Amino acid sequence: MFLDIHVHTASNSDLPLAEGEEVVATPEQLVEMFDAVGIDRAVVLPLVTPENAMLVQSNEEILAVADRHPDRFIPFCNIDPRLHKNSADTDLSFVINHYKDKGCRGIGELTSNLYFDDPRVQNLFHHAQQCEMPLLFHVATREHDTYGLIDDFGLPRFEKSVQAFPGIIWLCHSQAWWAFISGDVTEDEWGGYPKGPVVEGGRVVELMRRYPNLYGDLSAGSGYNAVSRDPEFGYWFLNEFQDQLCFGTDVWAVGQRDDRLIWLLEFLTDALARGKISQAVFDKIARKNAESVLKL
Ligand SMILES: [Zn+2]
């Protein structure tokens, strides 16, 4: 069985996330999709920022979803760094602890379009560390992305944050993170889904080796592309970082049942069947690493 580290749902809205997109799936629709493929639990991430979204929801909506299906959904709270006073000295521990007491296991997905080293973002990191809450974030490029925490090519601002807040468990996600699996990514490809053989020297490998508190969120096209674009490299990567990788889908719509719901799930299942990864490695990535991060 799989534990999915990254999904979205909406219980009381028929708005799509963006114009021309599908309507966001209800919790019941997600449960039905999960049952069909063997996902028994999922972390559900509130969509609280307006960037790239027609739909802005509350942490309370996601807590109610988790209440309705306590054996299926694990709630995160999402905290916008601009909350309350739009200032770097807002006591965000107050609000984080409020949601932690209600059962939230982490913070995210952070999508505010601010620099990693913006003082308000650094303030959020400080309070996340104080409250011992893992952070799931979307990395953005300044040039190509309209949402996510912004970094420069090579992720220097993120690395400085990791050094400044060594107590945080970072769940790293998005194209601008996973494109750096390869050492030859260019500024033009960064933020996309570069294909082909992975070249040594990728920043993802370097950073995950240097900081054991960095975890790869393998969800969405970005995570799947990183491990599947060069399968032999992908198997090596899954083995090498078996303690720092979490299965995920980033599923949020019914129409995704034939693509992002199953991409990674089938890749991992096939890797296990062909002996490319052991049962122990499979189990860690499928659920055990997430269980330890989430203290389940
Ligand atoms: Zn997401």
Residues whose N, C-alpha, C, O or C-beta is under 5 A from the ligand:
A	BS01	ZN	E109 D250
